[in-house]
Amino acid sequence: MLDQKFFSVLWTVLFFMIHLGLIVRAILRPHREPASRIAWVVVIIVLPVGGILAYLFLGETNIGRRRVARMRKVRALLPLASTLHDPDLKAISQVPQAYQHLFRLGHSVNGFDVVGGNRASLLADTHASIEAIVADIDAAQTHVHIIFYIWLPDTSGLKVVAALRRAVARQVACRVMVDGLGSRIMIASSHWQAMRIAGVEVATALPIGNPLLRPLLGRIDLRNHRKIVVIDDRITYCGSQNCADPEFLIKAKYAPWVDIMLRFEGPIARQNQHLFVSDWMGQVHEDISDLLRLPAATQANQAAQVGQVGQPGFSAQVIGTGPTIRYSAMPEVFETLMYAARRELFITTPYFVPDESMLAALCTSARRGVATSIIFPARNDSKIVAAASRSYYAELLAAGVKIFEFQAGLLHSKTLTIDGEISLIGSANMDRRSFELNYENNILFYDPVLSAQVRQRQQSYLLESVAVTAEQVARWSLGHRLLNNTVAMFGPVL
């Protein structure tokens, strides 16, 4: 009986110490908003066991000490981002003075300079993007590098598989990396092994492994959300599209998934190449850093081939963010773009869970007289995110922001245009997952012509959307509003 009491007291004291220790850790954790600290303390106190488990699994942006150490070694092997381009390419950048601060902020994230001499085409739809990627793989001469968050063994996915197998048969070096969670179906399929046997080098980013032991090595839901294609160091793709059919069979009831993808040619490809190389070397024991040391003369020749006489091409810059890159980089970019708008700010995003400063930036934009519009999908594959997003509708509408909900499928495009001249496209959403947990890639560019095309695409989404009014939101039931706001309260916990 005495031993039983002793162990009972010992367990109580031990549990209390663990409980107290996690509370202290949640309070002292750096790079965390006060609201997030409060939310975690409340969860740990109110749910003693569940709160401890939740914090261990989800409480910290921890990718694992080994991975952090490996990424540091990889960065030491890579050439400095400032040496990627011929100085002449930086000199021909045509960014007006009014927008140069946007690219200075972008430079602070990865060290990439804004470079001129680029061309791009906006692909018509998902099928056109896949066909263009396949055509470029079939024309590749030296190498093909691909990263996708989701790659499915469907019609589109297998077209790219077949193109890669044709490329390696021509002695083109093909390297493919997919996220361990998002592409788990492809990784488990026979097509993944068939690519490996054919000679395609394949790798898994952030593999799950044993889900019970995975939290000991780092947070399980930190993912590589990037979508990058680089071909021969001169062609690259960037946008929201995964390697899958728009019918998106794993979540078919939300189909079609409506995405945007741009095909770029020119020096900007080297910056996406840098992101790929760093991701690849962070996962695979292969040093391919020499690909980033292409002679400057070759870069200049490529830029000359892309551009035309009297038309040097547009200026662009890659912005790659993630849990091992500067904290808050992605929201800083979004907010700075919002504050830079003078006439119009137009945004499409499927997932919207802003922090307080981003919400303020959006509201301030409208209050300054900037025509501010956002399109969300009417039906979201994440009911939690959809509820959290709608909790902000009343405040946004009261500030003058125009909100629309897309009706013709799941609008997955992530686009931002300001004043019809500056555009940001890529993989990043306006939610805390993209801000803190995911590796993302985006391209910021100044080009009134290409931005007008992106803006026209946004307008096509608008034609298939319905405006949300303040009167509609005011008529939401008490239960509806309570659910939305309750879900949003847990945003800082995620």
Salt bridges, closest charged atoms under 4 A:
GLU33 OE1 - ARG432 NH1 3.67
GLU60 OE2 - ARG25 NE 2.30
GLU60 OE1 - ARG29 NH1 3.43
ASP113 OD2 - LYS90 NZ 3.28
ASP113 OD1 - HIS107 NE2 3.60
GLU131 OE2 - LYS159 NZ 2.65
ASP136 OD2 - ARG263 NE 2.70
ASP138 OD2 - ARG166 NH2 3.04
ASP179 OD2 - ARG223 NE 3.04
GLU201 OE2 - ARG175 NE 3.76
ASP221 OD1 - ARG219 NE 2.55
ASP221 OD2 - ARG433 NH2 3.12
ASP233 OD2 - ARG270 NH2 2.83
ASP259 OD1 - HIS412 ND1 2.58
GLU265 OE1 - ARG234 NH1 3.30
GLU265 OE2 - ARG263 NH1 2.97
ASP279 OD2 - ARG226 NH1 2.86
GLU286 OE2 - ARG175 NH2 3.04
ASP290 OD1 - ARG293 NH1 3.08
GLU332 OE1 - ARG326 NH2 2.59
GLU344 OE1 - ARG455 NE 2.98
ASP381 OD2 - LYS251 NZ 2.66
GLU405 OE2 - ARG390 NE 3.08
GLU440 OE1 - HIS225 ND1 2.75
